[in-house]
Amino acid sequence: MQPYSFSNIIKFIIPSLLGLFLFLYPLPTEEGFTIPIAFLAGLLQDTLENNLSLIMMIVIMLTAVFTTFAKLAGESTFRKSPFLHQLFYTSWFWTITRLLAAVFAIMVYFQIGPEFVYSADTGGMLLDSLLHTLFVTFLFAGLFLPFLTNFGLLEFFGGIMRNIMRPLFRLPGRASVDSLASWVGDATIGVLLTNKQYEEGYYTKREAAIISTTFSVVSITFTLVILQQVQLEHMFLPFYLTILIAGGVAAFIMPRIPPLSRMANTYIDGKERTDDEKIPDSENAVTFGFKNAVQRAEKETSFRTFFVDGGKNIFDMWFAVTPVVMAFGTIAVIIAEYTPVFQWLGMPFVPVLELMQIPFAQEASETVLIGFADMFLPAILITGVEAEITRFIIAALSVTQLIFMSEVGGLILGTKIPVSFRHLAIIFLMRTVITLPIITIIAHLLF
């Protein structure tokens, strides 16, 4: 194996271990177990509690102002800063979405306009509760995410998993990096990584679609938020293991059935896939992964780069994600609270849920499809149900369904990944059909 300097090896090991600690270490608290990132976010949320609604309204308003300015001024706006250009120059659809989010935020904060918009069960729930959590979570997760992505940890696991990804998920070995970034870090980061790799010609259309719609799950941190909402924090480990099992089965099946299996296996320039990543004969998976990890760590030469990358993560989440959550989330909750639409859509699931012996099948059925709008909504709507097993199943299902328009779905549509709204809707339904029975079986074993 090629020798590397001791300093570069340490540069890989120390930050990577710190990243694993921050994002994965089970930290005991008075309420149960959490992870360090969530603990820090909770402390900050308690400190800023009285000001977070105002802060989020300002963030959403600034997003709308800069996005509108960029759209009206033309594509050359912010060209000197590719990051700002990507952040604020969007299509008319997303420009209008951000403007709508600003209107909703102002109405909720000042409690003006129709009450069904700013009530505590609709827009108020978004601005005064969910966005509080997102603000502090995105701050710490975004800031410290480079510990996972910039010092070779994902490359190391990528090397080890190369011979697993192709036979199991029909993906190249490098896809393990994107997948781990999603599963361990955040779905947003995973989608952005996948889109960049697709644009640079590393993934075919089919591979980019599979990765973004199969592995872009919400972060561990956000999973904790969902558990807190359904009052099952004490079940974090069995809950997350359930998600891993159900999500793993879905990840195995989805690439093998339409619509993903029928997507073109060609690159962005139209060329057919010809290469097949293989570990050199002179190396094994561990040494190959270690070499790639140290080479990646060697590229990190300053703390400034670390903090710049972390800052970009934070601003991307604050300015790109939270307005979409505010706009789509408010509309979806209004529909859920003031119309029978989701009750109608959920009716076919009542006999299925009853057959699976899920308590409060009627109430549960109303949450099965609402997750397509925003994955946090099922947890909110199921909170009042007395049966813990039902809350467990619906909360786990909302995570494994994976596609929700307020974040992952909207982000995918905003990239060059060749997935349409129709594809997302079909994939969401199929993931529901695949994962619901698995989650239910595990839940019956646990309760």
C-alpha positions as CSV (number, residue, x, y, z in Angstrom):
1,M,0.0,0.0,0.0
2,Q,1.2,3.5,-0.8
3,P,2.7,5.1,2.3
4,Y,1.1,8.3,3.6
5,S,2.3,10.9,6.1
6,F,1.3,10.5,9.7
7,S,-0.3,13.9,9.7
8,N,-2.6,13.0,6.8
9,I,-3.6,9.8,8.5
10,I,-4.4,11.7,11.7
11,K,-6.3,14.3,9.7
12,F,-8.6,11.5,8.5
13,I,-9.0,9.7,11.8
14,I,-9.6,12.5,14.3
15,P,-12.2,14.5,12.5
16,S,-14.0,11.4,11.3
17,L,-14.2,10.0,14.9
18,L,-15.5,13.4,16.0
19,G,-18.1,13.4,13.3
20,L,-19.2,9.9,14.3
21,F,-19.5,11.1,17.9
22,L,-21.5,14.2,17.1
23,F,-24.0,12.4,14.8
24,L,-24.2,8.9,16.1
25,Y,-23.2,8.6,19.8
26,P,-26.2,7.9,22.0
27,L,-26.0,10.6,24.7
28,P,-28.0,9.9,27.9
29,T,-30.2,12.7,29.2
30,E,-33.0,13.0,31.7
31,E,-35.6,12.3,29.0
32,G,-33.7,9.3,27.6
33,F,-31.1,9.1,24.9
34,T,-30.2,11.6,22.2
35,I,-27.2,12.5,20.1
36,P,-24.9,15.4,20.7
37,I,-26.1,17.4,17.7
38,A,-29.7,17.2,18.9
39,F,-28.6,18.0,22.5
40,L,-26.9,21.2,21.3
41,A,-29.8,22.1,19.1
42,G,-32.2,21.7,22.1
43,L,-30.1,24.0,24.3
44,L,-30.0,26.7,21.6
45,Q,-33.8,26.4,21.0
46,D,-34.5,26.8,24.7
47,T,-32.3,30.0,24.7
48,L,-33.9,31.6,21.6
49,E,-37.4,30.3,22.1
50,N,-39.1,33.7,22.3
51,N,-37.3,35.0,19.2
52,L,-37.2,32.1,16.7
53,S,-40.6,32.9,15.0
54,L,-39.3,36.4,14.3
55,I,-35.9,35.0,13.1
56,M,-37.6,32.5,10.8
57,M,-40.0,35.1,9.4
58,I,-37.0,37.3,8.5
59,V,-35.1,34.4,6.9
60,I,-38.1,33.5,4.8
61,M,-38.7,37.2,3.8
62,L,-35.0,37.7,2.8
63,T,-35.2,34.5,0.7
64,A,-38.3,35.8,-1.1
65,V,-36.7,39.3,-1.6
66,F,-33.3,38.0,-3.0
67,T,-35.0,35.3,-5.1
68,T,-37.4,37.8,-6.7
69,F,-34.6,40.3,-7.3
70,A,-32.4,37.6,-8.9
71,K,-35.3,36.4,-11.1
72,L,-36.2,39.9,-12.3
73,A,-32.6,41.0,-12.8
74,G,-31.8,38.0,-14.9
75,E,-29.6,34.9,-15.0
76,S,-26.4,36.9,-14.6
77,T,-27.4,37.9,-11.0
78,F,-24.9,36.8,-8.4
79,R,-22.7,35.3,-11.1
80,K,-19.6,36.3,-9.1
81,S,-20.8,34.0,-6.4
82,P,-21.8,30.6,-7.8
83,F,-23.2,29.6,-4.3
84,L,-25.5,32.7,-4.1
85,H,-26.5,32.2,-7.7
86,Q,-27.5,28.6,-7.1
87,L,-29.3,29.6,-3.9
88,F,-31.4,32.5,-5.2
89,Y,-31.7,32.1,-8.9
90,T,-34.5,29.6,-9.4
91,S,-37.4,28.8,-11.7
92,W,-40.6,30.8,-11.6
93,F,-42.3,27.9,-9.8
94,W,-39.8,28.1,-6.9
95,T,-39.8,31.9,-6.9
96,I,-43.6,31.9,-6.4
97,T,-43.2,29.2,-3.8
98,R,-40.8,31.4,-1.8
99,L,-43.0,34.5,-2.2
100,L,-46.0,32.4,-0.9
101,A,-43.9,31.3,2.0
102,A,-43.1,34.9,2.9
103,V,-46.8,35.8,2.7
104,F,-47.7,32.9,5.0
105,A,-44.9,33.8,7.5
106,I,-46.0,37.4,7.7
107,M,-49.6,36.4,8.2
108,V,-48.8,33.9,10.9
109,Y,-46.3,36.2,12.8
110,F,-48.6,39.2,12.8
111,Q,-51.8,37.0,12.8
112,I,-53.4,38.9,10.0
113,G,-55.7,37.6,7.2
114,P,-57.9,34.4,7.4
115,E,-57.6,32.5,10.7
116,F,-57.3,29.2,8.9
117,V,-53.8,30.3,7.7
118,Y,-52.3,31.5,11.0
119,S,-54.1,29.3,13.5
120,A,-52.0,27.1,15.9
121,D,-53.1,24.0,14.0
122,T,-51.9,25.3,10.5
123,G,-49.5,28.0,9.8
124,G,-48.8,28.7,13.4
125,M,-47.7,25.1,13.9
126,L,-45.2,25.5,11.1
127,L,-43.7,28.9,12.0
128,D,-44.0,28.7,15.8
129,S,-43.0,25.0,16.2
130,L,-41.5,23.0,13.3
131,L,-39.4,25.8,11.9
132,H,-38.0,26.5,15.4
133,T,-36.6,22.9,15.4
134,L,-35.4,23.1,11.8
135,F,-33.5,26.4,12.5
136,V,-31.4,25.1,15.3
137,T,-31.0,21.6,13.9
138,F,-29.8,22.9,10.5
139,L,-27.4,25.2,12.3
140,F,-25.5,22.5,14.1
141,A,-26.0,19.7,11.6
142,G,-24.8,22.0,8.7
143,L,-21.9,23.4,10.7
144,F,-20.5,20.0,11.7
145,L,-21.4,18.0,8.6
146,P,-18.0,18.5,7.1
147,F,-16.6,16.2,9.8
148,L,-18.4,13.5,7.9
149,T,-17.9,14.6,4.4
150,N,-14.6,16.4,4.1
151,F,-12.0,14.2,5.9
152,G,-12.4,10.9,4.2
153,L,-15.0,9.0,6.4
154,L,-17.5,8.5,3.5
155,E,-14.6,7.6,1.1
156,F,-13.5,5.0,3.6
157,F,-16.9,3.3,3.9
158,G,-17.4,3.8,0.2
159,G,-14.3,1.7,-0.5
160,I,-15.5,-1.1,1.8
161,M,-19.0,-1.1,0.3
162,R,-18.1,-1.0,-3.4
163,N,-18.7,-4.8,-3.8
164,I,-22.0,-4.4,-2.0
165,M,-23.7,-1.5,-3.8
166,R,-23.7,-3.0,-7.3
167,P,-25.2,-6.5,-6.6
168,L,-27.7,-5.2,-4.0
169,F,-28.8,-1.8,-5.2
170,R,-27.5,-1.8,-8.9
171,L,-25.3,1.2,-8.1
172,P,-21.6,2.0,-8.5
173,G,-19.4,1.9,-5.5
174,R,-19.1,5.7,-5.2
175,A,-22.9,5.8,-4.6
176,S,-22.2,4.6,-1.1
177,V,-20.8,8.0,-0.3
178,D,-24.0,9.8,-1.3
179,S,-26.1,7.2,0.4
180,L,-24.2,7.5,3.7
181,A,-24.3,11.3,3.4
182,S,-28.1,11.0,3.3
183,W,-28.6,8.3,5.9
184,V,-26.0,9.7,8.4
185,G,-26.2,13.4,7.6
186,D,-29.1,14.9,5.8
187,A,-31.3,14.1,2.8
188,T,-30.6,17.5,1.3
189,I,-26.9,17.0,1.3
190,G,-27.3,13.5,-0.3
191,V,-29.5,14.9,-3.1
192,L,-27.1,17.8,-3.8
193,L,-24.1,15.4,-3.9
194,T,-26.0,13.1,-6.2
195,N,-27.0,15.9,-8.5
196,K,-23.4,17.2,-8.7
197,Q,-22.1,13.7,-9.5
198,Y,-24.7,13.3,-12.2
199,E,-23.8,16.6,-13.8
200,E,-20.1,15.7,-13.7
201,G,-20.8,12.4,-15.5
202,Y,-20.3,9.9,-12.7
203,Y,-23.8,8.6,-12.6
204,T,-26.3,7.6,-15.3
205,K,-29.9,9.0,-15.2
206,R,-31.1,5.7,-13.7
207,E,-28.4,5.7,-11.0
208,A,-29.0,9.3,-10.0
209,A,-32.7,8.7,-9.8
210,I,-32.3,5.6,-7.7
211,I,-29.9,7.3,-5.2
212,S,-32.0,10.4,-4.8
213,T,-35.3,8.6,-4.4
214,T,-34.1,5.6,-2.4
215,F,-31.4,6.7,0.0
216,S,-32.3,10.4,0.7
217,V,-33.8,9.8,4.0
218,V,-34.2,12.4,6.7
219,S,-31.3,12.7,9.2
220,I,-30.9,10.9,12.4
221,T,-31.4,14.2,14.1
222,F,-34.8,14.8,12.4
223,T,-35.8,11.2,13.3
224,L,-35.4,12.3,16.9
225,V,-37.7,15.2,16.3
226,I,-40.4,12.9,14.9
227,L,-40.0,10.6,17.9
228,Q,-40.4,13.6,20.3
229,Q,-43.5,14.6,18.4
230,V,-45.1,11.2,18.9
231,Q,-43.8,10.9,22.5
232,L,-41.7,7.8,21.9
233,E,-38.2,9.1,22.5
234,H,-37.4,6.1,24.7
235,M,-37.7,3.8,21.7
236,F,-35.1,5.5,19.5
237,L,-32.9,2.4,18.9
238,P,-35.7,0.0,17.9
239,F,-37.4,2.8,15.9
240,Y,-34.2,3.5,13.9
241,L,-33.5,-0.2,13.4
242,T,-37.0,-0.6,12.0
243,I,-36.4,2.3,9.6
244,L,-33.1,0.7,8.5
245,I,-34.7,-2.7,7.9
246,A,-37.8,-1.4,6.0
247,G,-35.7,1.2,4.1
248,G,-33.1,-1.5,3.2
249,V,-35.8,-3.8,1.8
250,A,-37.3,-0.9,-0.2
251,A,-33.8,0.0,-1.5
252,F,-33.3,-3.5,-2.7
253,I,-36.7,-3.7,-4.5
254,M,-37.3,-0.2,-5.9
255,P,-34.4,-0.3,-8.5
256,R,-35.7,-3.5,-9.9
257,I,-39.3,-2.3,-10.7
258,P,-40.8,0.6,-12.7
259,P,-40.4,3.5,-12.9
260,L,-36.8,3.4,-11.8
261,S,-35.9,0.2,-13.7
262,R,-37.2,1.7,-16.9
263,M,-35.1,4.9,-16.8
264,A,-32.3,5.3,-19.3
265,N,-28.9,3.9,-18.1
266,T,-27.2,6.8,-20.0
267,Y,-25.1,9.7,-18.7
268,I,-26.2,13.3,-18.9
269,D,-24.5,13.7,-22.3
270,G,-26.4,10.7,-23.7
271,K,-23.6,8.2,-23.6
272,E,-24.2,4.6,-22.5
273,R,-22.7,3.3,-19.2
274,T,-19.5,1.5,-20.1
275,D,-17.4,1.5,-16.9
276,D,-17.7,-0.7,-13.9
277,E,-15.8,0.3,-10.8
278,K,-13.6,-2.4,-9.4
279,I,-11.1,-2.6,-6.6
280,P,-7.6,-3.1,-8.0
281,D,-6.2,-6.7,-7.8
282,S,-3.3,-5.5,-5.6
283,E,-5.7,-4.1,-2.9
284,N,-8.6,-5.2,-0.8
285,A,-11.7,-3.2,0.1
286,V,-10.3,-1.9,3.4
287,T,-6.9,-0.8,2.0
288,F,-8.6,0.7,-1.0
289,G,-11.1,2.6,1.2
290,F,-8.3,3.8,3.5
291,K,-6.2,5.1,0.6
292,N,-9.2,7.1,-0.8
293,A,-9.9,8.4,2.7
294,V,-6.4,9.7,3.4
295,Q,-6.3,11.2,-0.1
296,R,-9.5,13.1,0.6
297,A,-8.3,14.2,4.0
298,E,-5.1,15.5,2.4
299,K,-7.1,18.0,0.4
300,E,-8.3,19.8,3.6
301,T,-5.6,22.4,4.2
302,S,-7.3,25.0,6.3
303,F,-9.9,25.6,9.0
304,R,-11.4,28.4,6.8
305,T,-12.5,25.8,4.2
306,F,-14.1,23.7,6.9
307,F,-16.1,26.7,8.2
308,V,-17.0,27.9,4.7
309,D,-18.4,24.5,3.8
310,G,-20.3,24.4,7.0
311,G,-21.6,27.9,6.5
312,K,-22.8,27.0,3.0
313,N,-24.6,24.0,4.4
314,I,-26.4,26.1,7.0
315,F,-27.4,28.9,4.6
316,D,-28.5,26.4,1.9
317,M,-30.8,24.7,4.5
318,W,-32.1,27.9,6.0
319,F,-32.8,29.8,2.8
320,A,-33.6,27.0,0.4
321,V,-35.4,24.5,2.5
322,T,-37.4,26.4,5.2
323,P,-39.4,28.5,2.8
324,V,-40.5,25.4,0.9
325,V,-41.5,23.7,4.2
326,M,-43.5,26.9,5.2
327,A,-45.3,27.1,1.8
328,F,-46.1,23.4,1.2
329,G,-46.5,22.6,4.8
330,T,-49.0,25.3,5.5
331,I,-51.1,24.4,2.4
332,A,-51.0,20.7,3.2
333,V,-52.0,21.3,6.9
334,I,-54.8,23.6,5.8
335,I,-56.1,20.9,3.4
336,A,-55.7,18.3,6.2
337,E,-57.4,20.4,8.9
338,Y,-60.2,22.1,6.9
339,T,-61.0,19.6,4.1
340,P,-61.8,15.9,3.9
341,V,-59.3,15.3,1.1
342,F,-56.9,13.1,3.0
343,Q,-59.7,11.3,4.7
344,W,-61.0,10.4,1.3
345,L,-57.6,9.4,0.0
346,G,-57.0,7.3,3.2
347,M,-60.3,5.4,3.1
348,P,-59.0,2.5,0.9
349,F,-56.3,1.9,3.6
350,V,-58.8,1.4,6.5
351,P,-59.5,-2.3,5.7
352,V,-55.8,-2.9,5.1
353,L,-54.8,-1.4,8.4
354,E,-57.6,-3.3,10.2
355,L,-56.3,-6.5,8.5
356,M,-52.9,-5.7,9.9
357,Q,-54.5,-5.3,13.4
358,I,-53.4,-1.7,13.8
359,P,-55.4,0.1,16.5
360,F,-57.3,3.2,15.5
361,A,-57.2,2.2,11.8
362,Q,-59.5,5.1,10.8
363,E,-57.3,7.8,12.3
364,A,-54.1,6.1,11.0
365,S,-55.5,5.9,7.5
366,E,-55.9,9.7,7.3
367,T,-52.1,10.0,7.8
368,V,-50.8,7.4,5.3
369,L,-50.7,9.7,2.2
370,I,-50.4,13.1,3.8
371,G,-46.7,12.5,4.2
372,F,-46.3,13.2,0.5
373,A,-46.9,16.9,1.3
374,D,-44.5,17.0,4.3
375,M,-43.2,14.0,6.2
376,F,-43.7,15.7,9.6
377,L,-47.5,16.0,9.1
378,P,-48.3,12.3,9.9
379,A,-46.5,12.5,13.2
380,I,-48.4,15.7,14.1
381,L,-51.8,14.2,13.1
382,I,-51.2,10.9,14.9
383,T,-50.0,12.4,18.2
384,G,-53.4,12.3,19.8
385,V,-53.9,8.6,19.2
386,E,-53.6,6.6,22.5
387,A,-52.1,3.5,21.0
388,E,-48.3,3.6,21.1
389,I,-48.0,0.9,18.4
390,T,-50.0,3.1,16.0
391,R,-47.9,6.2,16.6
392,F,-44.8,4.0,16.1
393,I,-46.0,2.6,12.8
394,I,-47.1,5.9,11.3
395,A,-44.0,7.7,12.5
396,A,-41.7,5.0,11.0
397,L,-43.8,4.9,7.8
398,S,-43.4,8.7,7.3
399,V,-39.6,8.3,7.3
400,T,-39.4,5.3,5.1
401,Q,-41.8,6.8,2.5
402,L,-38.9,9.2,2.0
403,I,-40.5,11.4,-0.8
404,F,-42.1,14.5,0.6
405,M,-42.6,17.7,-1.5
406,S,-41.7,20.2,1.3
407,E,-38.1,19.2,1.1
408,V,-36.7,16.1,-0.7
409,G,-39.2,16.0,-3.5
410,G,-39.0,19.7,-4.1
411,L,-35.2,19.6,-4.1
412,I,-35.1,16.7,-6.6
413,L,-37.4,18.6,-8.9
414,G,-35.1,21.6,-8.6
415,T,-32.0,19.7,-9.8
416,K,-31.1,18.2,-13.1
417,I,-31.8,14.6,-11.9
418,P,-34.4,13.3,-14.5
419,V,-37.3,12.6,-12.1
420,S,-40.7,14.2,-12.6
421,F,-43.5,14.9,-10.2
422,R,-45.4,11.9,-11.6
423,H,-42.3,9.7,-10.9
424,L,-42.2,11.0,-7.3
425,A,-45.9,10.3,-6.7
426,I,-45.6,6.7,-8.0
427,I,-42.4,6.1,-6.0
428,F,-44.0,7.4,-2.8
429,L,-47.0,5.1,-3.2
430,M,-44.8,2.1,-4.0
431,R,-42.5,2.7,-1.0
432,T,-45.7,2.9,1.2
433,V,-46.9,-0.4,-0.1
434,I,-43.4,-2.0,0.5
435,T,-42.5,-0.6,3.9
436,L,-45.9,-0.6,5.7
437,P,-46.2,-4.4,6.2
438,I,-42.5,-4.6,7.3
439,I,-42.9,-1.9,9.9
440,T,-46.2,-3.3,11.1
441,I,-44.7,-6.8,11.6
442,I,-41.7,-5.4,13.6
443,A,-44.1,-3.1,15.6
444,H,-46.2,-6.1,16.6
445,L,-43.0,-7.9,17.8
446,L,-42.0,-4.8,19.9
447,F,-45.4,-4.0,21.5
